């Protein structure tokens, strides 16, 4: 990219920063008005609560600020490519997005700021990023087709288990009966739901909650209530809990995601809150199945006994595997027995991290966004290097710093 183009893009960072969410809000209005079928790619609940708009604004700013140092964005690019892979994003959709993004920048900033030269520079910058993402996504699609299948494939629900008052596990087997390709513990898969009562299909990602087997997958889904009167309940999670039964068929994408166990000899620390237990459980089950001899610490926080998913399973593992130390935190102690149901009251704090976690460990964590931000900050305060921190943000990707 030409030096002049880079200079123009970086010079617009203050203007984009001042109006970032206004730009992204206008962008989504334009996008859905022109291409309503693209609503199936986006979580409309995240549209309603504003997370998707703010996340896109932050991504645009991050790219603009580092346009002359793309190596700094390699981790973010991989996360975006993995998410696009799970949604089956195609190259023509990049052209649609780019066109509407430029329209939104011009409309919000005005012609005096968003001049023809500025828009041309942003068009070149956008195309550079699009080419990088398309290239990586094509690699993922080719690998998926070679090892498993392309697009979405029919699976049958073979078993349903209530793990807590709000989390339900779904066991999924391929209708064609073919063995499933290996996935990495911690990764997720995508479900596509087509409901004639909905205006468009919905795609959601759910972490695999068990180790790999060639016969089938397991996902464990929390039924998401409406967080506020003006924000809808989780459409897909409620559909799964109320409409899906044994024998139902679901369209499933090949697993993906950049959260998975690292191949090294460091101790493993798993930290989860609520339904963030799912990728951690997949990792733990895989580690123990592999007879991994590393020290494993798992700290899990949940509200109470009624929300404590997989409690008996974890209790048995903690009893039977001396390399595992599993510790549970409740913040509601109603009818709970310390030392039986839970170990500590309250939240996972920096003091508990220091007490339980080996200094040289590899850290994996997942949970609600406020929980994730708190854990991330506590680990950074302990001077844990970023390359030893691995996490999954449910919903739109967001910075934890």
C-alpha positions in Angstrom: 0.0 0.0 0.0 1.3 3.4 -0.9 2.7 5.7 1.8 0.2 8.4 1.0 -2.7 6.0 1.4 -1.4 4.9 4.8 -0.9 8.5 5.9 -4.5 9.4 4.9 -6.0 6.5 6.7 -4.1 7.1 9.9 -4.9 10.8 9.7 -8.6 10.0 9.8 -8.3 7.9 13.0 -9.4 10.8 15.3 -12.5 11.5 13.2 -13.4 7.8 13.1 -12.8 7.5 16.8 -15.2 10.4 17.6 -18.0 9.0 15.4 -17.2 5.3 15.3 -20.4 3.9 16.7 -22.5 6.4 14.7 -20.7 5.1 11.5 -21.2 1.5 12.4 -24.9 2.0 13.3 -25.5 3.8 10.0 -23.5 1.0 8.2 -25.7 -1.7 9.5 -28.9 0.2 8.6 -27.6 0.6 5.0 -26.4 -3.1 4.9 -29.7 -4.6 6.0 -31.8 -2.3 3.9 -29.8 -3.2 0.7 -29.3 -6.9 1.6 -31.9 -8.1 4.2 -30.8 -11.7 3.6 -27.5 -10.9 5.4 -29.3 -10.6 8.7 -28.8 -14.4 9.1 -25.1 -13.7 9.4 -25.5 -11.4 12.4 -26.8 -12.0 15.9 -29.7 -9.6 16.0 -29.7 -9.6 19.8 -26.2 -8.2 19.7 -27.5 -5.6 17.2 -30.2 -4.7 19.7 -27.9 -4.2 22.6 -25.3 -2.4 20.6 -22.4 -4.8 21.1 -22.0 -5.6 17.5 -21.8 -1.9 16.5 -19.2 -1.0 19.2 -17.1 -4.1 18.4 -17.0 -3.2 14.7 -16.1 0.4 15.6 -13.2 -0.8 17.7 -12.1 -3.2 14.9 -12.0 -0.4 12.4 -10.0 1.8 14.7 -7.6 -1.0 15.5 -7.0 -1.7 11.8 -6.5 2.0 10.9 -4.1 2.6 13.8 -2.0 -0.4 12.8 -2.3 -0.3 9.0 1.5 0.2 8.7 2.1 -2.7 11.2 -0.2 -5.5 10.2 1.8 -8.0 12.2 0.2 -6.6 15.3 -3.2 -7.6 14.0 -2.4 -11.2 13.3 -4.3 -12.5 16.3 -7.4 -10.4 15.6 -7.3 -11.4 11.9 -7.3 -15.1 12.9 -10.3 -14.6 15.2 -12.2 -12.8 12.5 -11.3 -15.4 9.8 -12.4 -18.2 12.1 -15.7 -16.5 12.8 -16.3 -15.9 9.1 -15.4 -19.5 8.4 -18.1 -20.7 10.8 -20.6 -18.4 9.1 -19.7 -19.5 5.6 -18.8 -15.9 4.5 -18.1 -15.7 0.8 -15.8 -13.2 -1.1 -18.8 -11.4 -2.8 -20.1 -10.4 0.6 -16.9 -8.5 1.3 -17.7 -6.2 -1.7 -21.2 -5.5 -0.2 -19.8 -4.7 3.2 -17.1 -2.5 1.8 -19.5 -0.5 -0.3 -21.8 0.2 2.6 -19.0 1.0 5.0 -17.7 3.7 2.7 -21.2 5.1 2.3 -21.6 5.2 6.1 -18.2 7.0 6.5 -19.2 9.6 4.0 -22.7 10.1 5.4 -21.6 10.5 9.1 -18.4 12.5 8.6 -19.6 14.5 5.7 -17.9 15.4 2.4 -15.6 18.0 4.0 -13.9 15.3 6.1 -14.7 12.2 4.1 -13.4 13.6 0.8 -13.0 11.6 -2.4 -9.3 11.1 -1.6 -10.1 9.9 2.0 -12.8 7.4 0.7 -10.3 6.2 -2.0 -7.7 5.6 0.7 -10.2 3.7 2.8 -11.3 1.7 -0.2 -7.7 0.6 -0.7 -7.2 -0.1 3.0 -10.4 -2.1 3.2 -9.5 -4.2 0.1 -6.1 -5.0 1.6 -7.8 -6.3 4.8 -10.4 -8.1 2.8 -7.8 -9.9 0.7 -6.0 -11.1 3.8 -9.2 -12.4 5.3 -10.4 -14.0 2.1 -7.1 -15.7 1.7 -7.1 -17.2 5.2 -10.8 -18.2 4.9 -10.2 -20.0 1.6 -7.5 -22.0 3.4 -10.0 -22.9 6.1 -12.7 -23.9 3.6 -10.3 -26.1 1.6 -9.1 -27.8 4.8 -12.7 -28.4 6.0 -13.7 -29.9 2.6 -10.6 -32.1 2.5 -11.0 -33.4 6.1 -14.8 -33.3 6.6 -17.4 -31.3 4.6 -18.1 -28.0 3.1 -20.9 -25.7 4.4 -23.6 -27.0 6.7 -24.3 -30.7 7.1 -27.4 -32.6 8.5 -27.0 -33.9 12.1 -29.6 -35.7 14.2 -30.1 -35.0 17.9 -29.6 -38.3 19.6 -29.8 -37.4 23.3 -30.7 -34.4 25.4 -29.5 -33.9 29.0 -30.4 -31.1 31.5 -27.1 -30.2 33.2 -28.6 -27.4 35.4 -31.7 -25.3 35.6 -30.5 -23.3 32.6 -28.0 -25.4 30.7 -29.0 -28.3 28.5 -26.6 -30.6 26.5 -27.4 -31.8 23.0 -25.7 -34.9 21.6 -25.4 -34.6 17.8 -24.6 -37.4 15.3 -24.2 -37.0 11.5 -27.1 -38.3 9.5 -24.8 -39.9 6.9 -23.1 -41.9 9.7 -19.6 -41.0 8.5 -16.8 -40.6 11.2 -16.2 -37.0 12.2 -12.9 -35.3 11.6 -10.7 -34.4 14.6 -11.3 -31.1 16.2 -9.3 -29.3 18.9 -10.6 -29.2 22.4 -11.9 -25.7 23.1 -13.2 -25.1 19.6 -16.8 -24.3 18.6 -19.3 -25.3 15.9 -22.0 -23.4 14.2 -25.7 -24.3 14.0 -28.0 -22.9 11.3 -31.7 -22.8 12.4 -34.4 -22.3 9.8 -37.8 -21.6 11.4 -40.8 -20.7 9.2 -42.0 -18.4 11.9 -38.8 -16.3 11.7 -38.1 -13.7 9.1 -34.7 -15.1 8.4 -32.5 -18.0 9.3 -30.2 -17.7 12.4 -26.6 -19.0 12.8 -25.1 -19.3 16.2 -21.7 -20.6 17.5 -21.6 -23.0 20.5 -18.5 -24.4 22.2 -18.1 -28.1 22.0 -18.4 -29.3 25.6 -16.7 -32.7 25.4 -13.5 -34.3 24.1 -13.3 -35.5 20.5 -15.0 -38.8 19.5 -15.6 -39.8 15.9 -19.2 -40.7 16.5 -20.7 -37.3 17.4 -20.6 -33.9 19.0 -21.9 -32.5 22.3 -22.8 -28.9 22.9 -24.2 -27.5 26.1 -26.4 -24.4 25.7 -27.6 -21.9 28.3 -31.2 -20.7 27.8 -30.7 -17.0 27.6 -33.5 -14.8 29.1 -34.3 -11.3 28.0 -31.8 -9.0 29.9 -34.1 -6.0 29.6 -37.6 -5.1 28.4 -36.3 -3.7 25.1 -33.9 -6.5 24.4 -35.2 -9.9 23.1 -34.4 -13.2 24.8 -31.9 -15.4 23.1 -33.8 -16.6 20.1 -31.7 -19.7 19.2 -31.0 -20.8 22.7 -34.7 -20.7 23.6 -35.6 -22.5 20.4 -33.1 -25.3 21.3 -34.5 -25.6 24.8 -38.2 -25.5 23.8 -38.5 -26.8 20.3 -35.7 -29.3 19.7 -36.1 -32.9 20.8 -34.5 -36.3 20.2 -34.7 -37.0 16.5 -34.7 -33.4 15.5 -32.3 -32.5 12.7 -29.9 -29.5 12.8 -27.5 -28.1 10.2 -24.0 -28.1 11.5 -20.8 -26.5 10.2 -17.3 -27.9 10.7 -15.8 -26.9 14.1 -13.4 -24.0 14.2 -12.0 -21.4 16.5 -8.7 -20.2 17.8 -9.2 -21.3 21.5 -7.5 -24.6 22.0 -4.9 -26.4 24.1 -1.3 -25.3 23.4 1.2 -28.0 22.7 3.7 -27.4 25.5 4.6 -28.8 28.9 3.4 -25.9 31.1 0.8 -26.5 33.8 -2.8 -25.8 32.7 -5.1 -23.4 34.4 -8.8 -23.4 33.3 -11.0 -20.5 34.6 -14.7 -20.3 33.8 -17.8 -18.5 34.8 -21.3 -19.8 34.1 -21.8 -21.3 30.7 -18.1 -20.5 30.0 -17.6 -24.0 31.5 -18.2 -25.6 28.1 -14.8 -25.1 26.3 -13.0 -25.6 29.6 -14.8 -29.0 30.0 -13.8 -30.0 26.5 -10.2 -29.3 27.3 -10.2 -31.0 30.7 -11.8 -34.2 29.3 -9.3 -34.3 26.5 -6.3 -33.8 28.8 -7.4 -36.5 31.1 -8.3 -38.9 28.2 -4.8 -38.3 26.9 -3.4 -39.2 30.3 -1.6 -35.8 30.3 0.6 -35.7 33.4 0.7 -31.9 33.7 -0.7 -30.2 36.7 -4.2 -28.9 36.0 -6.1 -26.3 38.0 -9.7 -25.5 37.3 -11.4 -22.5 38.9 -15.1 -22.3 38.2 -17.6 -19.6 39.3 -21.4 -19.9 39.2 -24.3 -18.5 41.1 -25.5 -21.5 43.1 -26.3 -25.2 43.1 -29.2 -24.8 40.6 -26.9 -23.2 38.0 -23.9 -25.5 38.6 -23.6 -27.6 35.5 -21.6 -30.8 35.4 -21.1 -30.7 39.1 -21.1 -34.5 39.7 -18.8 -35.1 36.7 -16.2 -32.6 37.9 -16.5 -34.0 41.4 -15.7 -37.5 40.2 -12.8 -36.2 38.0 -11.4 -34.3 41.0 -11.5 -37.4 43.1 -10.0 -39.8 40.6 -7.2 -37.7 39.0 -4.5 -36.5 41.4 -3.1 -34.1 38.8 -6.4 -32.1 38.9 -7.4 -29.5 41.4 -10.9 -28.3 40.7 -12.3 -25.4 42.8 -15.8 -24.0 42.7 -17.1 -20.6 43.8 -20.7 -19.7 44.6 -22.0 -16.2 45.2 -25.5 -17.5 46.4 -25.1 -20.1 49.1 -28.8 -21.0 49.4 -29.1 -24.7 50.4 -25.4 -25.2 49.4 -22.9 -27.2 51.4 -19.3 -25.9 51.6 -16.8 -28.7 50.8 -19.5 -30.7 49.0 -21.3 -28.3 46.5 -18.7 -25.5 46.5 -15.3 -24.6 47.9 -15.4 -20.8 48.4 -18.1 -18.1 48.5 -17.9 -15.0 46.3 -15.9 -14.4 43.2 -12.6 -15.6 41.7 -10.2 -12.9 42.9 -6.5 -12.1 42.4 -5.8 -13.7 45.8 -7.4 -17.0 44.8 -5.5 -17.0 41.5 -2.2 -16.5 43.4 -3.2 -19.2 45.9 -4.1 -21.9 43.4 -2.3 -21.2 40.1 1.3 -22.2 39.3 3.3 -19.2 38.2 4.5 -20.8 34.9 1.0 -22.0 33.8 -0.8 -21.6 30.5 -4.1 -19.9 31.2 -7.5 -20.5 29.5 -10.6 -18.7 30.4 -14.2 -18.1 29.3 -17.4 -16.6 30.7 -19.6 -13.5 30.7 -17.8 -10.4 29.4 -17.5 -8.6 32.8 -16.1 -11.9 34.3 -13.6 -12.1 31.4 -12.4 -8.6 31.8 -11.9 -9.0 35.5 -9.9 -12.2 35.1 -7.9 -10.7 32.3 -6.9 -7.7 34.4 -6.1 -9.9 37.4 -3.8 -12.0 35.3 -2.1 -9.0 33.7 -1.6 -7.5 37.2 0.3 -10.8 37.9 2.5 -10.0 34.9 1.3 -13.0 32.9 2.5 -12.6 29.3 -0.2 -12.3 26.6 1.1 -15.4 24.8 0.1 -17.5 27.9 -3.5 -16.1 28.0 -6.1 -17.8 25.8 -9.8 -17.0 25.9 -13.1 -17.0 24.1 -15.5 -14.2 24.1 -19.1 -15.4 23.5 -20.8 -13.1 21.0 -19.1 -10.3 19.1 -15.3 -10.2 19.7 -14.3 -7.5 22.1 -11.1 -6.3 23.7 -10.7 -7.3 27.3 -8.1 -4.6 28.1 
